Amino acid sequence: MALKVLEKDKFMRESSEWVKYAKDQAERPPRKTGAELISLLKEHGVRNVIDIGCGGGRNSIFLAKEGFDVTGVDFSEVSLGILKNKIKAGKIENIHLLLGEGNKIPVKDRTFDAATCHFVLDLQFGRDEQKTMINEIYRALKPNGVAVLESLFTDKEVEEVRNRLKNAGFILLDDRLSKIISLGEGRSKNDWVFIAEKSKQA
Ligand SMILES: C[S@@+](CC[C@H](N)C(=O)[O-])C[C@H]1O[C@@H](n2cnc3c(N)ncnc32)[C@H](O)[C@@H]1O
């Protein structure tokens, strides 16, 4: 299992197939949660957002265009390169990029009003790193900060993530199925969205 995970990391960092995937994904529209996300962030008085596993940046760019100060973190230089070109072409000034691990986010404690993380937590399964990533997101948020986490999970995995969020100290504000994704042969995964808040005292 550990070897498989390492191979996946290597694939995401280096392979030409991933370059193509990252480029295609960067061209897709921001997630459906987009417009809803903006109202949520505005209700919380959010000014700065960290986008964990930002990839080619479709969500980071969307948030930056809405006026938030965005920090995109990704461990793939390839993905960050795609986003860098888009930032340059669009003359976008309010996105900052960090090359780094989502499970050791290179920022100080309590820096961000909000965190977004789309389709990254599902890539951390089979090791403690998903738990570490959730704890890291918590650490990077200011007290009362809000996290919007979306990924593809089985029912069992949804329950595990729920527990990991609670164990990290998060209060779950919303927790719901966005879409069922068929994997064929009767198998499916849930596109699940968790909205969680760090407590005021933390
Ligand atoms: C499926 S893509 C999603 C990209 C983007 N969030 C989106 O929705 O378009 C997953 C991204 O997470 C990054 N990633 C996966 N595991 C990571 C980790 N442990 N630390 C930092 N980045 C990670 C990958 O390099 C990739 O860019």
The ligand as an SDF file (V2000), in Angstrom:
LIG
                    3D

 27 29  0  0  0  0  0  0  0  0999 V2000
   -7.3700   16.1780   -8.5750 C   0  0  0  0  0  0  0  0  0  0  0  0
   -6.2890   17.5550   -8.4980 S   0  0  0  0  0  0  0  0  0  0  0  0
   -7.4030   18.8460   -7.9510 C   0  0  0  0  0  0  0  0  0  0  0  0
   -6.8760   20.2340   -8.2930 C   0  0  0  0  0  0  0  0  0  0  0  0
   -7.7970   21.3870   -7.8620 C   0  0  0  0  0  0  0  0  0  0  0  0
   -8.0490   21.3720   -6.4230 N   0  0  0  0  0  0  0  0  0  0  0  0
   -9.0860   21.3810   -8.6400 C   0  0  0  0  0  0  0  0  0  0  0  0
  -10.1550   21.0770   -8.0730 O   0  0  0  0  0  0  0  0  0  0  0  0
   -9.0300   21.6890   -9.8390 O   0  0  0  0  0  0  0  0  0  0  0  0
   -5.3720   17.1980   -7.0210 C   0  0  0  0  0  0  0  0  0  0  0  0
   -4.2400   18.1800   -6.7590 C   0  0  0  0  0  0  0  0  0  0  0  0
   -3.7570   17.9780   -5.4430 O   0  0  0  0  0  0  0  0  0  0  0  0
   -2.3450   17.9490   -5.4420 C   0  0  0  0  0  0  0  0  0  0  0  0
   -1.9530   17.1400   -4.2680 N   0  0  0  0  0  0  0  0  0  0  0  0
   -2.2750   15.8600   -4.0060 C   0  0  0  0  0  0  0  0  0  0  0  0
   -1.7820   15.4670   -2.8180 N   0  0  0  0  0  0  0  0  0  0  0  0
   -1.1410   16.5580   -2.2960 C   0  0  0  0  0  0  0  0  0  0  0  0
   -0.4160   16.7890   -1.0830 C   0  0  0  0  0  0  0  0  0  0  0  0
   -0.2510   15.8450   -0.1880 N   0  0  0  0  0  0  0  0  0  0  0  0
    0.1260   18.0160   -0.8870 N   0  0  0  0  0  0  0  0  0  0  0  0
   -0.0070   19.0000   -1.8180 C   0  0  0  0  0  0  0  0  0  0  0  0
   -0.6830   18.8410   -2.9890 N   0  0  0  0  0  0  0  0  0  0  0  0
   -1.2430   17.6350   -3.2230 C   0  0  0  0  0  0  0  0  0  0  0  0
   -1.9740   17.3640   -6.7840 C   0  0  0  0  0  0  0  0  0  0  0  0
   -0.6670   17.7330   -7.1700 O   0  0  0  0  0  0  0  0  0  0  0  0
   -3.0490   17.9760   -7.6820 C   0  0  0  0  0  0  0  0  0  0  0  0
   -2.6580   19.2250   -8.2030 O   0  0  0  0  0  0  0  0  0  0  0  0
  1  2  1  0
  2  3  1  0
  2 10  1  0
  3  4  1  0
  4  5  1  0
  5  6  1  0
  5  7  1  0
  7  8  2  0
  7  9  1  0
 10 11  1  0
 11 12  1  0
 11 26  1  0
 12 13  1  0
 13 14  1  0
 13 24  1  0
 14 15  1  0
 14 23  1  0
 15 16  2  0
 16 17  1  0
 17 18  1  0
 17 23  2  0
 18 19  1  0
 18 20  2  0
 20 21  1  0
 21 22  2  0
 22 23  1  0
 24 25  1  0
 24 26  1  0
 26 27  1  0
M  CHG  2   2   1   9  -1
M  END
$$$$
